[in-house]
Amino acid sequence: MLIFGIHVYYRTISLGTFHCPKCGGDRPYRHRSGRRWFHLFFIPLIPLGHVGQYVQCGVCRTKYAPQALAQPTMAQMQAALPAGMRAAAITMLVAGDSGGHAARAKVIDTVRGAGMTGYDDSAVDSDIQAVHTPGTDFPARVGALAAQLAGPAKEWFLAEIVRVGLADGALSDSERQAAEEVAAQLGMTRAQAIGVIALTEQGASSAG
């Protein structure tokens, strides 16, 4: 009987929910790390080198590289659109006349349309205050959404934000700058941003 040798032992280092590519939805996972140990009588005694990590789906049991945890879950994706829209719309509102009735109403309609149905005027006031608070995560909310949007969706998103600025008249220089900042957070080039802004302005003029 072999009473000593080297064996790989795995331990669970985290549990959570991730998007399983095989299942096609959010599933529980175990994140495990392996290490070689010298054992005697099957008792691990001396730790040796690490042998890697893997993430295992708790339903289908498929194993993935740890990078699988970087894929957003369905719940995260569903939350990202209203959060990103809210942050960007308030950024545009503050760049213009934050007290303007038409612009505030447009912000509320835009955020509700993105899925936050309970958003109201008091929430607008709270968000305006948050924008002026150091360390706000508003830009990060737009950036988190950007990874989930394809090119046309990013253009649609930016156009929605530009319409907030247009609700109370032509874009001011500060509103135009805010639109370009949102576009940069979405990962769009300045040329793309200028094109979307111009088209949205033309559409607003034609509708008027």
Backbone torsions as a table, in degrees:
resi	resn	phi	psi	omega
1	MET	NA	134.1	178.0
2	LEU	-79.7	114.9	-175.2
3	ILE	-102.5	-4.9	177.6
4	PHE	-144.3	162.0	-180.0
5	GLY	162.3	-164.0	-178.8
6	ILE	-120.3	132.8	-179.0
7	HIS	-138.7	149.1	177.4
8	VAL	-94.3	127.7	178.0
9	TYR	-117.5	137.8	178.3
10	TYR	-110.5	145.2	174.7
11	ARG	-130.9	149.1	178.8
12	THR	-82.9	124.8	-178.6
13	ILE	-105.1	-14.9	174.7
14	SER	-164.5	156.0	175.2
15	LEU	-127.2	153.0	178.8
16	GLY	177.2	-160.1	178.3
17	THR	-121.2	136.1	178.1
18	PHE	-141.0	171.2	177.1
19	HIS	-90.3	111.5	-179.7
20	CYS	-85.1	118.5	-179.9
21	PRO	-60.4	-35.8	-178.0
22	LYS	-73.4	-44.4	179.2
23	CYS	-73.2	-28.7	-179.4
24	GLY	77.8	25.9	180.0
25	GLY	-165.1	-177.3	179.8
26	ASP	-74.9	131.2	-178.7
27	ARG	-141.2	156.9	174.6
28	PRO	-70.6	150.6	179.1
29	TYR	-137.7	161.0	169.1
30	ARG	-120.5	128.3	176.1
31	HIS	-100.8	117.4	-171.9
32	ARG	-120.6	147.3	178.9
33	SER	-123.5	135.6	-177.8
34	GLY	-108.6	150.7	178.3
35	ARG	-150.5	141.9	175.4
36	ARG	-79.6	140.4	176.9
37	TRP	-132.3	143.2	168.6
38	PHE	-82.9	126.6	-177.3
39	HIS	-121.0	152.9	177.1
40	LEU	-131.9	124.3	-174.1
41	PHE	54.3	37.9	176.8
42	PHE	66.6	16.6	175.7
43	ILE	-105.3	118.9	179.9
44	PRO	-66.6	126.8	-175.5
45	LEU	-117.9	-45.1	-173.8
46	ILE	-120.9	117.4	178.1
47	PRO	-72.3	136.8	177.7
48	LEU	-115.1	-143.7	-174.9
49	GLY	-77.4	154.7	174.3
50	HIS	-74.4	148.9	-178.2
51	VAL	-118.2	5.4	175.9
52	GLY	117.3	179.9	-177.4
53	GLN	-133.2	161.7	172.8
54	TYR	-152.4	160.8	176.1
55	VAL	-114.4	129.2	-178.0
56	GLN	-118.2	128.7	177.2
57	CYS	-68.2	134.5	-179.0
58	GLY	-76.8	-8.3	-178.8
59	VAL	-104.4	-59.9	-176.8
60	CYS	-89.6	-10.3	177.6
61	ARG	70.8	8.1	178.1
62	THR	-67.3	142.3	179.5
63	LYS	-103.8	140.0	-179.5
64	TYR	-132.2	161.5	171.4
65	ALA	-66.8	153.6	-178.5
66	PRO	-56.7	-22.2	179.4
67	GLN	-61.2	-16.4	178.9
68	ALA	-62.2	-23.7	-179.3
69	LEU	-72.6	-14.2	178.9
70	ALA	-76.9	-18.1	178.6
71	GLN	-71.6	125.1	-179.0
72	PRO	-65.6	146.3	175.8
73	THR	-76.1	166.9	177.7
74	MET	-62.3	-37.8	179.3
75	ALA	-64.0	-41.1	178.5
76	GLN	-65.7	-39.9	179.9
77	MET	-66.4	-38.8	179.4
78	GLN	-67.0	-31.1	-179.7
79	ALA	-83.1	-23.9	-173.6
80	ALA	-69.0	-37.3	-176.9
81	LEU	-64.7	-54.1	179.3
82	PRO	-63.5	-36.0	179.3
83	ALA	-66.3	-43.3	179.0
84	GLY	-67.8	-41.6	179.1
85	MET	-64.0	-42.3	178.9
86	ARG	-59.8	-47.0	-178.7
87	ALA	-63.5	-45.6	-177.2
88	ALA	-69.2	-40.3	-179.3
89	ALA	-64.3	-40.8	178.2
90	ILE	-67.7	-37.0	176.4
91	THR	-58.6	-43.1	178.4
92	MET	-68.5	-41.2	-179.5
93	LEU	-61.0	-44.9	-178.6
94	VAL	-67.1	-29.5	178.3
95	ALA	-68.9	-21.1	179.0
96	GLY	-110.2	-132.9	179.1
97	ASP	-98.1	98.2	-175.6
98	SER	-68.3	-11.9	178.2
99	GLY	-98.1	-2.9	-178.1
100	GLY	-66.8	129.0	-176.7
101	HIS	-62.7	-45.5	-176.5
102	ALA	-63.5	-43.0	-178.7
103	ALA	-68.0	-41.4	178.5
104	ARG	-63.5	-41.9	178.5
105	ALA	-63.0	-37.6	179.2
106	LYS	-67.0	-38.8	176.8
107	VAL	-59.7	-47.2	-179.3
108	ILE	-61.3	-45.4	179.6
109	ASP	-62.9	-40.3	-177.1
110	THR	-67.2	-44.8	-179.1
111	VAL	-69.4	-40.2	176.4
112	ARG	-63.1	-39.3	178.8
113	GLY	-64.3	-24.1	178.6
114	ALA	-83.7	-4.3	175.5
115	GLY	121.5	-7.4	-179.9
116	MET	-96.3	79.3	-169.0
117	THR	-67.4	-22.4	-178.7
118	GLY	-89.6	5.8	-177.8
119	TYR	-68.0	132.8	-176.4
120	ASP	-142.9	-172.0	-174.1
121	ASP	-64.6	-35.8	178.8
122	SER	-67.7	-33.1	176.4
123	ALA	-67.6	-34.9	176.0
124	VAL	-60.8	-47.2	179.0
125	ASP	-59.5	-42.3	179.5
126	SER	-63.3	-40.4	-179.3
127	ASP	-70.5	-35.8	177.4
128	ILE	-61.5	-41.8	177.7
129	GLN	-64.9	-38.6	-179.3
130	ALA	-65.8	-34.5	179.4
131	VAL	-59.4	-36.3	-177.4
132	HIS	-87.2	2.3	178.4
133	THR	-89.7	126.4	179.7
134	PRO	-56.7	140.4	177.2
135	GLY	84.6	12.2	179.3
136	THR	-58.7	146.6	-177.7
137	ASP	-100.0	17.4	-178.3
138	PHE	-55.6	-47.8	178.4
139	PRO	-60.0	-36.2	-179.7
140	ALA	-66.0	-32.7	179.2
141	ARG	-64.7	-40.3	177.8
142	VAL	-69.0	-40.6	178.9
143	GLY	-63.0	-37.5	178.4
144	ALA	-65.5	-34.4	178.6
145	LEU	-73.1	-34.1	-173.9
146	ALA	-56.3	-36.1	-177.7
147	ALA	-66.6	-16.6	-176.9
148	GLN	-101.7	-5.7	-175.4
149	LEU	-105.3	134.1	172.2
150	ALA	-79.2	171.3	-176.8
151	GLY	-51.0	-54.2	-179.6
152	PRO	-60.3	-35.1	179.5
153	ALA	-68.1	-36.0	177.2
154	LYS	-65.3	-39.4	178.4
155	GLU	-65.5	-41.4	176.6
156	TRP	-61.2	-44.9	-179.2
157	PHE	-59.9	-48.3	-178.9
158	LEU	-62.9	-40.2	179.3
159	ALA	-61.5	-38.7	177.3
160	GLU	-61.3	-40.3	-180.0
161	ILE	-69.6	-39.0	178.1
162	VAL	-62.9	-37.1	179.2
163	ARG	-64.1	-27.8	174.3
164	VAL	-62.8	-45.4	178.8
165	GLY	-66.3	-32.3	-178.3
166	LEU	-80.3	-9.8	-175.8
167	ALA	-61.8	-30.3	-179.1
168	ASP	-110.0	20.7	177.5
169	GLY	124.9	-169.5	-179.0
170	ALA	-61.2	150.8	179.3
171	LEU	-64.3	134.6	172.1
172	SER	-83.3	170.9	178.2
173	ASP	-60.7	-39.9	-179.1
174	SER	-69.1	-35.5	177.2
175	GLU	-69.2	-38.3	177.5
176	ARG	-64.5	-39.6	177.8
177	GLN	-65.5	-39.8	178.6
178	ALA	-62.3	-40.4	178.7
179	ALA	-62.5	-41.0	179.5
180	GLU	-68.3	-34.0	177.0
181	GLU	-66.8	-41.2	176.8
182	VAL	-62.5	-41.9	178.8
183	ALA	-60.7	-40.6	178.7
184	ALA	-64.5	-39.4	177.5
185	GLN	-64.8	-28.4	177.7
186	LEU	-80.3	-8.8	-178.2
187	GLY	87.0	16.9	178.9
188	MET	-88.4	150.6	175.1
189	THR	-76.0	163.6	179.7
190	ARG	-64.8	-36.2	178.7
191	ALA	-63.4	-41.9	177.1
192	GLN	-62.1	-43.7	-179.1
193	ALA	-61.2	-46.3	-179.2
194	ILE	-61.4	-39.7	179.5
195	GLY	-64.2	-44.6	179.8
196	VAL	-66.4	-41.8	179.4
197	ILE	-61.3	-45.7	-178.8
198	ALA	-63.4	-44.1	179.3
199	LEU	-63.8	-38.7	-179.9
200	THR	-68.5	-39.1	176.6
201	GLU	-63.4	-42.2	179.0
202	GLN	-63.5	-40.5	179.0
203	GLY	-64.7	-38.4	178.2
204	ALA	-66.8	-38.2	179.5
205	SER	-66.5	-41.2	179.9
206	SER	-65.9	-39.5	179.8
207	ALA	-68.5	-32.8	178.9
208	GLY	-74.1	NA	NA
